[in-house]
Amino acid sequence: MLKAKVGYSKNVDAYEAGVETAKTSTEGMNAKIALLFNSVGYNQKKLMEGIKSVATDVDVIGCTSSAGIITPDGYMIDESGTAGMLTLGGDDLTVACYGMAKGKSARETGREVAKKALEKAGLDYAPDYFFMSASPAEEEEYIKGIQDVIGRVPCFGGSAADNTVEGKWSIFYNDTIFNDGVVAAFFYTANDIATVYTGAYNETKDMGIITKLNDTRVLAEIDGEPALDKYKNWRGLDDEAVTGGNLLVTTITSPLGVKDRLGNLTAIRHPMNGNDDKSMNIGANLAVGTTVIRMEATVDELINSTGKTLKELKKKCPNAAGYLLVHCGGRRLGIGDRMNEVYEQLKKEAGDVPFLVAFTFGEYGYTDDDQANTTGGLMLSFTAFEK
């Protein structure tokens, strides 16, 4: 039987916060993996020292979360720091982890991490699922590298984040802490691990073909027109709303979307910055010849989507031991001071099942129809672990 437990701390002292988080999440557990998410307010090295003073025999991996976390006891946001950890254990569970800073390339680093994790597992076959956390920018390449080694295996997780998109995020692999790289955990289990991966936005009739990219994440033209002008005209916006970093906030309730090859998933592409040449920096990869669709959701819909998504996850995995709920940090920003309503929805649906919410700058998942791993922004990647 698989067991799960969540521990957390809001102690202002990083070391003591680590001790408290580890004690409450590992007590009574034969933990095989500990997934850590905390805000950037802490001294990350001291936090990990506190955690490892207690969790000496389990791999601790994860990343910083944008502003805070959500646990069964509430929405926790504090500039001085908050930390939460989900531990999983069980006799029928094997987990092998590895993480490292980016080397020659993201794809090669992903391959190396996968090889090292397989060596630690001591098994000669691919895992059933894998968790990944990476730095924002090259998540697709890290996934490709891992899959070069293990093949197409369902992935869940999210990218490291900070409070203000300043690059202050961190990724953890035990006492190895880095800013640019990847960590992965390979899960071998007969128990089900189920993910619901969605943007939960509505499609509009505004759409166009990508006709020019300046880079895989810089959208220059839609239908031969400057991308910023096209988007601005779709919504009837003024220049200020789409200039520089204003575009990030403007597009939280109306981002872009791209359909997968079967049409089962619309992965969200979050415009992050409006450039002087009227191109847009986008939070995930794009390709020329692909249709982008303007998506929409009200704040009410963003809030309600969390409860609906967890309800859908419960149908896929009705006997869950615990939930890891990855929620976009930009989505949290758009919801603003109504985030307690998100907590209330999640608590209602989760009941007595422990859960931990992390706020990321990129979300990973797959659809059951295709099992092709995808990255996106402004999305939800909700995962359940069967008892």
C-alpha positions in Angstrom: 0.0 0.0 0.0 1.3 3.5 -0.9 1.2 6.2 1.8 1.5 9.9 1.5 2.0 12.7 4.0 2.3 16.5 3.8 4.4 18.7 6.2 5.0 22.4 6.1 6.5 25.3 8.1 6.2 29.1 8.1 9.1 29.5 10.6 11.1 32.6 9.7 14.4 30.7 10.4 15.3 28.7 7.3 17.0 25.9 9.2 14.2 25.5 11.7 11.6 25.6 8.9 13.5 22.7 7.2 13.5 20.7 10.5 9.7 21.3 11.1 8.8 20.5 7.5 10.8 17.3 7.5 9.5 16.1 10.9 5.9 16.6 10.0 6.1 15.0 6.6 8.3 12.0 7.4 7.0 10.9 10.9 5.5 7.4 10.6 6.5 7.1 7.0 8.9 4.7 5.3 9.4 7.5 2.7 10.8 6.7 -0.7 10.7 10.2 -2.1 10.2 13.7 -0.7 8.9 16.4 -3.0 9.8 19.9 -1.7 8.4 23.2 -2.7 9.1 26.5 -0.9 9.2 30.2 -1.5 12.4 32.1 -2.4 12.3 34.0 0.9 14.4 31.4 2.6 18.1 30.8 2.5 17.8 27.6 0.4 21.0 26.0 1.6 20.0 26.5 5.3 16.5 25.2 4.6 17.9 22.0 3.0 20.4 21.5 5.9 17.4 21.6 8.3 15.5 19.1 6.1 18.4 16.7 5.7 19.1 16.8 9.4 15.8 14.9 9.8 15.2 13.2 6.3 18.6 11.5 6.2 17.6 8.4 4.3 15.3 9.8 1.6 16.0 11.8 -1.6 14.6 15.3 -1.4 13.9 17.0 -4.7 11.8 19.9 -6.0 12.0 23.6 -6.7 11.0 27.0 -5.4 7.3 28.0 -5.7 6.0 31.4 -6.7 5.2 33.3 -3.5 3.9 30.4 -1.5 2.1 27.0 -1.4 -1.2 25.5 -0.4 -1.5 22.7 2.1 -4.6 21.0 3.7 -4.3 23.8 6.3 -4.6 26.7 4.0 -3.1 29.1 1.4 0.3 30.1 2.8 2.1 33.1 1.4 4.8 34.9 3.3 7.7 37.0 2.1 9.9 35.6 4.8 9.3 32.1 3.6 7.0 29.1 3.5 7.9 25.5 2.8 5.9 22.3 2.1 6.9 18.7 1.4 4.9 15.7 0.2 6.4 12.4 1.1 5.5 9.1 -0.5 6.3 5.6 0.6 5.2 2.0 0.4 6.6 -1.5 0.1 5.6 -1.7 -3.6 7.1 1.6 -4.5 10.6 2.2 -5.9 11.7 5.7 -6.7 15.1 6.7 -8.2 16.1 10.4 -8.4 18.9 12.5 -9.9 19.4 16.1 -10.7 22.2 18.4 -12.0 22.9 21.8 -13.3 22.7 22.3 -17.1 25.8 21.1 -18.9 26.6 21.3 -22.6 22.9 21.4 -23.6 19.5 20.9 -21.9 18.9 17.7 -24.0 22.3 16.2 -23.1 21.7 17.1 -19.4 18.3 15.4 -19.5 20.0 12.2 -20.9 22.6 12.3 -18.2 20.0 12.7 -15.4 18.0 9.8 -16.8 21.1 7.5 -17.0 22.1 8.3 -13.4 18.5 7.7 -12.2 18.4 4.4 -13.9 21.7 3.4 -12.3 20.3 4.3 -8.9 17.2 2.3 -9.5 19.3 -0.8 -10.3 16.6 -1.8 -12.9 17.0 -2.5 -16.6 13.6 -1.2 -17.7 11.9 2.1 -17.9 9.9 3.5 -15.0 6.1 3.7 -15.1 6.0 7.5 -14.5 8.5 10.3 -14.0 8.4 13.6 -12.2 10.5 16.5 -13.5 11.3 20.0 -12.4 13.5 22.3 -14.5 14.5 25.9 -14.9 12.1 27.9 -17.1 13.3 28.2 -20.8 14.2 24.7 -22.0 11.8 22.3 -20.4 10.9 20.6 -23.7 14.6 19.8 -24.3 15.1 18.3 -20.9 12.0 16.1 -21.5 13.4 15.0 -24.8 16.7 14.1 -23.2 15.1 12.0 -20.6 12.9 10.3 -23.1 15.9 9.6 -25.3 16.9 7.2 -22.6 13.7 5.8 -21.2 11.2 6.2 -24.1 7.8 7.7 -23.9 6.9 7.6 -20.2 4.1 9.8 -18.7 5.6 12.9 -17.0 4.2 15.3 -14.4 5.6 18.3 -12.6 6.5 21.9 -13.1 9.2 24.5 -13.5 11.0 26.4 -10.8 9.6 29.8 -10.0 10.2 33.0 -8.0 7.9 35.8 -7.0 8.6 38.3 -9.8 10.1 36.5 -12.8 13.6 37.7 -11.8 15.4 34.4 -12.1 15.8 33.9 -8.3 14.4 30.4 -8.5 16.2 27.3 -7.3 16.0 23.5 -8.0 16.8 20.9 -5.4 18.5 17.5 -5.5 19.2 16.9 -1.8 22.0 19.3 -0.9 22.8 20.2 -4.5 21.0 23.4 -5.3 21.1 25.1 -8.7 19.4 27.8 -10.7 19.6 26.3 -14.3 19.1 22.6 -14.7 16.8 19.7 -14.1 15.8 17.1 -11.5 13.8 13.9 -12.1 12.3 11.1 -10.1 11.5 7.8 -11.7 8.6 5.9 -10.2 8.3 2.1 -10.4 5.0 0.9 -9.0 2.0 -1.3 -9.7 -0.2 1.4 -8.2 -1.8 3.9 -10.5 -0.4 7.4 -10.9 -2.9 9.6 -12.7 -2.6 13.1 -14.0 -5.2 15.6 -15.3 -3.4 18.3 -17.4 -5.4 21.2 -18.6 -5.6 24.9 -19.1 -9.3 25.0 -18.6 -9.7 28.0 -20.9 -12.3 28.6 -23.5 -11.5 28.9 -27.2 -12.5 32.1 -29.1 -12.9 32.6 -32.8 -9.7 34.6 -32.9 -7.0 32.4 -34.4 -4.1 32.6 -36.9 -1.1 30.8 -38.4 2.3 31.4 -37.0 4.3 32.7 -40.0 7.5 33.9 -38.3 9.4 33.2 -35.2 12.6 35.0 -34.1 13.3 32.1 -31.8 11.3 29.0 -30.6 9.9 31.3 -27.9 9.7 34.6 -29.7 6.5 35.0 -31.7 7.1 37.5 -34.5 4.2 37.2 -36.9 0.7 35.8 -37.0 -0.8 35.6 -40.5 2.1 37.7 -41.8 1.2 40.5 -39.3 3.3 41.6 -36.3 2.2 39.3 -33.5 1.7 42.2 -31.0 -0.6 44.1 -33.4 -2.6 41.0 -34.2 -3.2 40.2 -30.5 -3.9 43.9 -29.7 -6.5 44.1 -32.5 -8.2 40.9 -31.5 -8.9 42.4 -28.1 -9.2 46.1 -28.9 -6.4 47.0 -26.6 -4.2 50.1 -26.5 -0.4 50.0 -26.9 0.3 50.3 -23.1 -1.6 47.1 -22.3 0.8 45.0 -24.5 4.0 46.9 -23.9 6.9 45.2 -22.1 5.9 43.3 -19.0 2.4 44.6 -19.1 1.7 41.9 -21.6 2.2 39.2 -19.0 -0.6 40.5 -16.8 -2.9 41.4 -19.7 -2.8 37.9 -21.1 -3.5 35.9 -17.9 -7.2 35.8 -18.7 -6.7 35.6 -22.4 -3.5 33.8 -23.5 -2.8 31.8 -26.7 -3.3 28.1 -27.2 -2.0 25.4 -29.5 -3.8 22.1 -30.1 -2.0 18.8 -30.0 -1.9 16.6 -33.1 -5.1 14.7 -32.1 -7.0 17.8 -30.9 -7.5 16.4 -27.4 -5.4 19.0 -25.6 -5.0 22.8 -26.1 -1.7 23.6 -24.5 -1.5 27.2 -23.2 1.2 29.6 -24.5 1.5 32.6 -22.2 2.8 35.8 -23.8 5.3 37.2 -21.3 6.7 40.4 -22.8 5.8 42.8 -25.6 9.0 43.8 -27.6 9.8 47.0 -29.5 9.8 45.1 -32.8 6.2 44.0 -32.0 7.1 40.4 -31.3 6.1 38.6 -28.1 8.2 36.5 -25.8 6.2 33.3 -25.1 6.6 31.0 -22.1 6.9 27.7 -24.1 8.0 26.6 -27.6 6.1 27.3 -30.8 6.5 26.2 -34.4 6.0 28.0 -37.8 2.9 26.8 -39.5 1.0 26.1 -36.3 -2.4 27.7 -35.5 -2.5 29.8 -32.4 -5.9 30.4 -30.8 -6.8 33.2 -28.5 -8.2 31.6 -25.3 -10.4 33.2 -22.6 -11.3 32.6 -18.9 -12.7 34.9 -16.3 -11.2 35.0 -12.8 -14.2 33.0 -11.6 -13.5 30.3 -14.1 -9.9 30.2 -13.2 -10.9 29.6 -9.5 -13.6 27.1 -10.3 -11.4 25.1 -12.6 -9.2 24.0 -9.7 -12.1 22.2 -8.0 -13.4 20.8 -11.3 -9.9 19.5 -12.2 -9.4 17.8 -8.9 -12.9 16.3 -9.2 -11.9 14.9 -12.6 -8.7 13.5 -11.1 -10.7 11.8 -8.4 -12.7 9.9 -11.0 -9.5 8.7 -12.6 -8.0 7.7 -9.3 -10.8 7.2 -6.7 -8.5 5.6 -4.1 -5.8 8.2 -3.8 -3.3 8.3 -1.0 -2.2 11.8 -1.9 -2.2 14.6 -4.5 0.6 16.8 -6.0 -1.3 19.8 -7.5 0.9 21.9 -9.8 -0.7 25.3 -10.4 0.7 28.0 -12.6 2.2 31.0 -10.7 0.9 33.4 -13.3 -2.6 31.9 -12.8 -2.2 32.6 -9.1 -1.2 36.2 -9.9 -4.4 36.6 -12.0 -6.6 35.3 -9.2 -4.9 37.6 -6.8 -6.5 38.1 -3.4 -9.2 35.5 -4.1 -6.7 32.6 -3.8 -8.4 31.5 -0.6 -11.3 30.5 -2.7 -9.0 28.1 -4.6 -7.9 26.6 -1.3 -11.6 26.1 -0.3 -12.4 24.3 -3.5 -9.4 22.0 -3.3 -10.0 21.2 0.4 -13.6 20.4 -0.3 -12.6 18.0 -3.1 -9.6 16.5 -1.4 -11.4 15.8 1.9 -9.0 13.9 4.2 -6.5 13.0 1.4 -3.2 15.0 1.9 -2.3 17.4 -0.9 0.4 20.0 -1.7 0.0 22.8 -4.2 3.1 24.4 -5.9 3.0 27.5 -8.0 5.3 27.0 -11.1 6.4 28.9 -14.2 5.7 26.0 -16.5 3.6 22.9 -16.1 4.1 19.4 -17.6 1.6 16.6 -18.4 0.0 14.4 -21.0 -3.3 13.2 -22.2 -4.5 9.6 -21.8 -5.4 9.5 -25.5 -1.8 10.2 -26.7 0.5 9.9 -23.8 2.8 12.5 -25.4 4.3 14.7 -22.8 3.7 18.4 -23.2 4.8 21.6 -21.5 2.7 24.8 -21.2 2.1 27.8 -19.0 -1.0 29.1 -17.1 -2.0 25.4 -16.7 -2.9 22.9 -14.1 -1.0 19.5 -13.7 -2.8 17.7 -11.0 -1.5 14.2 -10.1 -2.9 11.5 -7.8 -1.0 8.6 -6.2 -3.1 5.5 -5.6 -3.0 3.8 -2.2 
